[in-house]
Amino acid sequence: MDKLLSLVREKLPAATSPTVRSKLEQLLTAAARGVGANPSVTSEGLAHWLGTQLESCLRVEEAARTKAKASVGATMAVGKTRGSGAAGDADSSAAAADGHAAGNDGAAHRYLLTHFCLTVLNGSLKRGVLAGRDPGSLALLDPLLPLLVRCLDSRHMGTVQAALKALTVLVGVQQLPGLPAAAAGAGKALSSLLRKVPDAGHPLAQDCFKLLGAMLRDCPSYHPPTPQ
């Protein structure tokens, strides 16, 4: 699997091409199915691997977002010094800065690997090696909670929705020690996400409501800071 992901990472800079991106998505979808069907996969090995991969992907995504925001802010500041007549140029320059900040190292498309990891996780939680609720399995799942909360800040809806689904399942496992902290972080992210969706019927809003309902039902320590 590491060899496959290494190959995908090498191709990420070319994922600006819709054709290349589509092929990578198809490859990762097939790989996720393969992980689920592999009888040699163990719960301990998979949980550790997912944690390592998600942490790596999130670090890259978060650094790219921070760099892009800084570049856009600097570009907009330059635009303001040129006067209101340059507003259109500033908007164009800001978009260019955003793309430049992400670089051509594939960081802008690292979400493909993040989504792949979440797909594997969701499959294993439903009917795979991480579906158990014994103390040993729970100890493996707990470290994934903060990583899933960080995934909710992703710019990519597929990643956010996959993280919401995983969190909804894990919130139902009330014995997880990290649940109170994760619920607090997830609650803040839900508030932000629900402000961005166009209406309550949007698929993202529906996934948010499912997680919110699970937290209100199964996490006694969770208290929404504002009406949600």
C-alpha positions in Angstrom: 0.0 0.0 0.0 2.8 2.4 0.8 4.3 1.9 -2.7 0.9 2.7 -4.2 0.5 5.9 -2.2 4.0 6.9 -3.0 3.1 6.6 -6.7 0.0 8.6 -6.1 1.9 11.3 -4.3 4.3 11.6 -7.3 1.3 12.2 -9.6 -0.4 14.8 -7.4 1.3 17.8 -9.0 -0.3 16.7 -12.3 -3.7 16.4 -10.7 -4.6 19.9 -11.8 -5.6 18.1 -15.0 -9.2 16.7 -14.6 -8.2 13.6 -16.5 -5.2 12.8 -14.2 -7.3 13.6 -11.1 -10.1 11.3 -12.2 -7.7 8.5 -12.8 -6.1 9.0 -9.4 -9.6 9.0 -7.8 -10.5 5.7 -9.5 -7.2 4.2 -8.4 -7.7 5.2 -4.8 -11.3 3.9 -4.8 -10.2 0.5 -6.0 -7.4 0.5 -3.5 -9.9 1.3 -0.7 -12.0 -1.7 -1.7 -8.8 -3.8 -1.8 -8.0 -2.9 1.8 -11.4 -3.9 3.0 -11.2 -7.2 1.3 -7.6 -8.0 2.3 -7.7 -10.8 5.0 -4.2 -10.0 6.2 -5.2 -6.6 7.4 -5.3 -6.4 11.2 -7.2 -3.9 13.4 -4.0 -2.7 15.1 -2.0 -2.4 11.9 -4.8 -0.5 10.1 -5.6 1.9 12.9 -1.9 2.8 13.3 -1.5 3.2 9.5 -4.6 5.4 9.2 -3.5 7.6 12.0 0.0 8.0 10.5 -1.4 8.7 7.0 -4.1 11.1 8.2 -1.6 13.1 10.3 0.7 13.4 7.4 -2.0 14.5 4.9 -3.5 17.0 7.3 -0.1 18.6 8.1 0.4 19.2 4.3 -3.2 20.4 3.8 -3.1 22.8 6.8 0.3 24.2 5.8 -0.9 24.8 2.3 -4.1 26.6 3.6 -2.0 28.8 5.9 0.4 29.7 3.1 -2.4 30.4 0.7 -4.3 32.7 3.1 -1.1 34.6 3.8 -0.4 35.1 0.1 -3.9 36.2 -0.6 -3.9 38.6 2.3 -0.6 40.1 1.1 -1.9 40.4 -2.5 -5.1 42.1 -1.4 -3.0 44.6 0.7 -1.0 45.5 -2.3 -4.2 45.9 -4.3 -5.6 48.4 -1.7 -2.5 50.5 -2.0 -3.2 51.0 -5.6 -6.6 52.5 -5.0 -10.1 51.4 -5.6 -9.6 51.4 -9.4 -7.4 48.3 -9.0 -10.0 46.2 -7.2 -10.5 43.9 -10.2 -6.8 43.4 -10.6 -6.5 42.7 -6.8 -9.1 40.0 -7.0 -7.4 38.3 -10.0 -4.0 38.6 -8.2 -5.5 37.1 -5.1 -6.7 34.0 -6.9 -3.3 33.7 -8.5 -1.5 34.1 -5.2 -3.7 31.3 -3.8 -2.7 28.9 -6.5 1.0 29.9 -6.2 0.9 29.5 -2.4 -0.2 25.9 -2.8 2.7 25.4 -5.1 3.1 22.7 -7.7 4.2 20.0 -5.2 0.8 18.4 -5.1 -0.2 19.9 -1.8 -3.4 21.4 -3.3 -4.5 17.8 -4.1 -3.4 16.0 -1.0 -7.1 15.9 -0.1 -7.3 12.9 -2.4 -5.2 10.9 0.0 -7.1 12.2 3.0 -10.4 11.2 1.5 -8.9 7.8 0.6 -7.9 7.2 4.3 -11.4 8.3 5.4 -13.0 5.9 2.9 -11.0 3.1 4.3 -11.8 4.1 7.9 -15.6 4.3 7.2 -15.6 0.9 5.5 -13.7 -0.7 8.4 -15.9 0.8 11.0 -19.1 -0.6 9.4 -18.1 -4.1 8.5 -14.3 -4.4 8.7 -11.6 -5.0 11.2 -12.4 -1.8 13.2 -16.0 -2.6 13.7 -15.4 -4.3 17.0 -16.4 -2.6 20.3 -14.2 -4.6 22.7 -11.7 -2.6 24.8 -8.8 -3.4 22.5 -10.6 -2.0 19.5 -11.8 1.1 21.3 -8.2 1.9 22.3 -7.2 1.9 18.7 -10.1 4.2 17.6 -9.7 6.9 20.3 -6.5 8.5 18.8 -8.4 9.0 15.5 -10.9 11.3 17.0 -8.8 14.6 17.0 -7.7 13.8 13.4 -11.3 13.5 12.3 -12.1 16.8 13.9 -9.2 18.5 12.0 -10.6 17.0 8.8 -13.8 19.1 9.2 -11.7 22.2 8.3 -10.9 20.8 4.9 -11.9 22.9 1.8 -13.2 19.8 0.1 -16.7 18.7 0.8 -16.0 15.0 0.2 -13.4 15.0 2.9 -15.7 16.8 5.3 -18.6 14.5 4.7 -16.5 11.4 5.1 -15.1 12.8 8.4 -18.7 13.6 9.6 -19.8 10.1 8.9 -16.9 8.5 10.8 -17.4 10.8 13.7 -21.1 10.0 13.8 -20.3 6.3 14.2 -17.6 6.9 16.8 -19.8 9.3 18.9 -22.1 6.3 19.3 -19.2 4.4 21.0 -19.7 6.2 24.3 -16.7 4.5 26.0 -14.1 6.5 24.0 -12.0 8.6 26.4 -11.3 11.3 23.8 -15.0 11.9 23.0 -15.7 14.9 25.2 -12.8 16.9 23.7 -13.6 15.7 20.2 -17.3 16.7 20.6 -16.3 20.2 21.7 -14.1 20.7 18.6 -16.6 19.1 16.3 -19.4 21.3 17.7 -17.4 24.4 16.7 -16.8 23.1 13.3 -20.4 22.2 12.8 -21.5 25.8 13.6 -19.1 27.0 10.9 -20.2 24.5 8.4 -23.9 25.1 8.9 -23.4 28.8 8.3 -21.9 28.1 4.9 -24.5 25.6 3.5 -27.2 27.2 1.3 -30.1 25.4 3.0 -31.0 22.7 5.5 -31.7 20.2 2.7 -28.1 20.3 1.4 -26.3 17.0 1.8 -23.6 18.5 3.9 -26.1 20.0 6.2 -27.8 16.7 6.6 -24.5 15.0 7.6 -23.9 17.9 10.1 -27.4 17.3 11.6 -26.7 13.6 12.0 -23.5 14.2 13.9 -25.1 17.0 16.0 -28.0 14.6 16.9 -25.5 11.9 17.8 -23.5 14.2 20.1 -26.6 15.5 21.8 -27.9 12.0 22.3 -24.7 10.0 23.1 -22.3 12.6 24.6 -23.7 13.9 27.9 -20.7 16.2 28.3 -21.4 18.1 25.0 -23.3 21.4 25.4 -23.7 23.5 22.3 -22.1 26.9 23.0 -24.7 28.6 20.8 -28.1 27.6 19.5 -27.6 25.1 16.6 
